Amino acid sequence: MHLSRRHLVIGAAAVTSASVLAHGANALAAAAPSAGPAPSEARRVWVHNLHTGDKLDAVYYENGRYVPDALAEAMRVLRDWRNGQEHVMDPRLFDALHGIHQKLDANAPFQIVSGYRSPATNAMLHARSEGVASHSQHMLGKASDINIQGVELTHLHKAALSQGAGGVGFYPVSHFVHVDVGPVRQWTGV
């Protein structure tokens, strides 16, 4: 049987998609939360990327499992807006965001100031500012810089700290809170 170039490209795309989903599925299985909402509780991700205009309001966890399609779409929405690169996002980040949103009882999405950052973008930002870590959790798909329209930044900061999920940075001048699922720590920036 002879396969045309079109069939080979379609097959390669399918293999690549399956590989990304498999990698994501492995990350999902390894990242099952040890605390937080009950396993059967549905969890939503509601985000709006300020730079691309992309929005997502979807259930990313239900029936005790992460929803791969929702996480893939979240990965697209949180991509590096400077170069379009995507990276698997740690689902625990969405668990933290879900917890923050519930704590605040907010009626607006998270405004994404920064999600994933490629190594090139992070290096460029680090060269411009001491406030950007050279080995940022953003490069690992474990961080997001957020705010919520209509919610005081100090309230968002307190809600993020209450999750105990990882790092929380408070940036009152830049008007965002950094949330990550790396080591637990906190700091104040500009």
KAQUISUL-V369035 format. One record per residue. N is the residue number from 0. RES is the residue in one letter. PSI is psi in degrees with one decimal (none if undefined). OMEGA is omega in radians with two decimals (none if undefined). Layout:
n=N res=RES psi=PSI omega=OMEGA
n=N res=RES psi=PSI omega=OMEGA
This chain:
n=0 res=M psi=133.0 omega=-3.12
n=1 res=H psi=126.3 omega=3.11
n=2 res=L psi=132.0 omega=3.11
n=3 res=S psi=165.9 omega=3.09
n=4 res=R psi=-39.2 omega=3.13
n=5 res=R psi=-44.8 omega=3.13
n=6 res=H psi=-38.2 omega=3.12
n=7 res=L psi=-41.4 omega=3.12
n=8 res=V psi=-44.3 omega=3.11
n=9 res=I psi=-42.9 omega=3.12
n=10 res=G psi=-42.2 omega=3.12
n=11 res=A psi=-40.0 omega=3.10
n=12 res=A psi=-40.4 omega=3.13
n=13 res=A psi=-42.0 omega=3.12
n=14 res=V psi=-43.1 omega=3.11
n=15 res=T psi=-45.5 omega=3.11
n=16 res=S psi=-43.2 omega=3.13
n=17 res=A psi=-38.9 omega=3.13
n=18 res=S psi=-44.9 omega=3.12
n=19 res=V psi=-45.0 omega=3.13
n=20 res=L psi=-38.8 omega=3.13
n=21 res=A psi=-43.2 omega=3.10
n=22 res=H psi=-44.7 omega=3.12
n=23 res=G psi=-40.4 omega=3.14
n=24 res=A psi=-40.0 omega=3.09
n=25 res=N psi=-41.5 omega=3.11
n=26 res=A psi=-38.4 omega=3.14
n=27 res=L psi=-44.4 omega=-3.12
n=28 res=A psi=-38.1 omega=-3.12
n=29 res=A psi=-19.6 omega=-3.02
n=30 res=A psi=21.0 omega=3.13
n=31 res=A psi=129.0 omega=-3.07
n=32 res=P psi=143.1 omega=3.12
n=33 res=S psi=-19.6 omega=3.11
n=34 res=A psi=170.5 omega=3.11
n=35 res=G psi=-152.0 omega=-3.06
n=36 res=P psi=157.0 omega=3.08
n=37 res=A psi=144.9 omega=-3.09
n=38 res=P psi=-30.5 omega=-3.09
n=39 res=S psi=-9.9 omega=-3.11
n=40 res=E psi=132.1 omega=3.06
n=41 res=A psi=141.2 omega=3.14
n=42 res=R psi=139.9 omega=-3.12
n=43 res=R psi=151.0 omega=2.94
n=44 res=V psi=126.5 omega=-3.12
n=45 res=W psi=102.5 omega=-3.03
n=46 res=V psi=154.3 omega=3.07
n=47 res=H psi=117.0 omega=3.14
n=48 res=N psi=115.1 omega=-3.09
n=49 res=L psi=-26.4 omega=-3.05
n=50 res=H psi=-33.3 omega=-3.09
n=51 res=T psi=-18.7 omega=-3.07
n=52 res=G psi=-5.6 omega=-3.14
n=53 res=D psi=141.9 omega=3.13
n=54 res=K psi=152.3 omega=3.06
n=55 res=L psi=129.0 omega=3.01
n=56 res=D psi=99.6 omega=-3.03
n=57 res=A psi=153.4 omega=2.99
n=58 res=V psi=121.2 omega=-3.13
n=59 res=Y psi=-6.7 omega=-3.12
n=60 res=Y psi=124.9 omega=3.07
n=61 res=E psi=155.9 omega=-3.12
n=62 res=N psi=36.4 omega=3.09
n=63 res=G psi=13.9 omega=-3.11
n=64 res=R psi=150.3 omega=3.00
n=65 res=Y psi=147.5 omega=-3.12
n=66 res=V psi=106.3 omega=-3.05
n=67 res=P psi=-41.1 omega=-3.12
n=68 res=D psi=-41.1 omega=3.13
n=69 res=A psi=-40.8 omega=3.12
n=70 res=L psi=-34.7 omega=3.09
n=71 res=A psi=-40.1 omega=3.11
n=72 res=E psi=-38.2 omega=3.08
n=73 res=A psi=-38.6 omega=3.10
n=74 res=M psi=-40.1 omega=3.13
n=75 res=R psi=-44.7 omega=-3.10
n=76 res=V psi=-34.1 omega=-3.13
n=77 res=L psi=15.2 omega=-3.13
n=78 res=R psi=165.3 omega=3.06
n=79 res=D psi=106.2 omega=-3.04
n=80 res=W psi=-16.4 omega=-3.13
n=81 res=R psi=-30.5 omega=-3.11
n=82 res=N psi=0.3 omega=3.08
n=83 res=G psi=1.2 omega=-3.13
n=84 res=Q psi=138.8 omega=3.10
n=85 res=E psi=158.7 omega=3.12
n=86 res=H psi=145.9 omega=3.08
n=87 res=V psi=127.1 omega=3.12
n=88 res=M psi=137.2 omega=3.12
n=89 res=D psi=121.3 omega=-3.10
n=90 res=P psi=-20.9 omega=3.08
n=91 res=R psi=-25.8 omega=3.06
n=92 res=L psi=-42.9 omega=3.13
n=93 res=F psi=-32.2 omega=3.04
n=94 res=D psi=-43.2 omega=3.12
n=95 res=A psi=-45.3 omega=3.13
n=96 res=L psi=-41.2 omega=3.11
n=97 res=H psi=-45.6 omega=3.14
n=98 res=G psi=-40.7 omega=3.12
n=99 res=I psi=-47.2 omega=-3.12
n=100 res=H psi=-42.6 omega=3.12
n=101 res=Q psi=-42.6 omega=-3.13
n=102 res=K psi=-39.1 omega=-3.11
n=103 res=L psi=-17.1 omega=-3.03
n=104 res=D psi=45.1 omega=-3.07
n=105 res=A psi=149.1 omega=3.10
n=106 res=N psi=29.9 omega=3.10
n=107 res=A psi=156.5 omega=-3.13
n=108 res=P psi=163.5 omega=2.95
n=109 res=F psi=132.9 omega=3.00
n=110 res=Q psi=119.3 omega=-3.11
n=111 res=I psi=112.6 omega=3.06
n=112 res=V psi=-40.2 omega=3.10
n=113 res=S psi=134.0 omega=3.06
n=114 res=G psi=-114.9 omega=3.08
n=115 res=Y psi=142.7 omega=2.99
n=116 res=R psi=127.2 omega=3.06
n=117 res=S psi=159.3 omega=3.08
n=118 res=P psi=-37.8 omega=3.14
n=119 res=A psi=-44.1 omega=3.12
n=120 res=T psi=-44.8 omega=-3.12
n=121 res=N psi=-40.8 omega=3.12
n=122 res=A psi=-40.9 omega=3.12
n=123 res=M psi=-45.4 omega=3.14
n=124 res=L psi=-38.4 omega=3.11
n=125 res=H psi=-38.0 omega=3.13
n=126 res=A psi=-28.7 omega=-3.12
n=127 res=R psi=-25.1 omega=-3.02
n=128 res=S psi=134.3 omega=3.05
n=129 res=E psi=-19.6 omega=-3.11
n=130 res=G psi=-7.7 omega=3.13
n=131 res=V psi=118.5 omega=-3.12
n=132 res=A psi=140.0 omega=3.13
n=133 res=S psi=-26.5 omega=3.11
n=134 res=H psi=54.5 omega=-3.04
n=135 res=S psi=145.0 omega=3.04
n=136 res=Q psi=-20.5 omega=3.07
n=137 res=H psi=-36.4 omega=-3.12
n=138 res=M psi=-17.5 omega=-3.13
n=139 res=L psi=0.7 omega=-3.08
n=140 res=G psi=29.0 omega=-3.08
n=141 res=K psi=11.9 omega=-3.04
n=142 res=A psi=155.4 omega=3.03
n=143 res=S psi=142.8 omega=3.03
n=144 res=D psi=124.9 omega=-2.94
n=145 res=I psi=160.7 omega=2.83
n=146 res=N psi=170.1 omega=3.11
n=147 res=I psi=122.7 omega=3.14
n=148 res=Q psi=130.7 omega=3.12
n=149 res=G psi=-3.1 omega=3.12
n=150 res=V psi=126.1 omega=3.12
n=151 res=E psi=137.3 omega=-3.10
n=152 res=L psi=-34.8 omega=3.12
n=153 res=T psi=-35.9 omega=3.09
n=154 res=H psi=-41.4 omega=3.10
n=155 res=L psi=-42.4 omega=3.13
n=156 res=H psi=-46.9 omega=3.13
n=157 res=K psi=-40.9 omega=3.12
n=158 res=A psi=-38.5 omega=3.11
n=159 res=A psi=-43.9 omega=3.11
n=160 res=L psi=-35.4 omega=-3.09
n=161 res=S psi=-19.2 omega=-3.12
n=162 res=Q psi=-28.4 omega=-3.13
n=163 res=G psi=29.7 omega=-3.01
n=164 res=A psi=-21.3 omega=-3.07
n=165 res=G psi=-139.0 omega=-3.11
n=166 res=G psi=142.0 omega=3.07
n=167 res=V psi=119.2 omega=3.09
n=168 res=G psi=136.5 omega=-3.12
n=169 res=F psi=120.0 omega=-3.08
n=170 res=Y psi=78.4 omega=-3.04
n=171 res=P psi=-34.3 omega=-3.13
n=172 res=V psi=-43.1 omega=3.13
n=173 res=S psi=-10.0 omega=3.08
n=174 res=H psi=56.1 omega=2.98
n=175 res=F psi=164.3 omega=3.02
n=176 res=V psi=129.8 omega=3.05
n=177 res=H psi=130.9 omega=3.08
n=178 res=V psi=129.4 omega=3.05
n=179 res=D psi=167.9 omega=3.14
n=180 res=V psi=32.6 omega=3.01
n=181 res=G psi=-154.2 omega=3.11
n=182 res=P psi=146.9 omega=3.13
n=183 res=V psi=125.1 omega=3.12
n=184 res=R psi=167.7 omega=3.09
n=185 res=Q psi=154.7 omega=-3.13
n=186 res=W psi=168.6 omega=3.06
n=187 res=T psi=133.8 omega=3.10
n=188 res=G psi=-158.3 omega=3.14
n=189 res=V psi=none omega=none
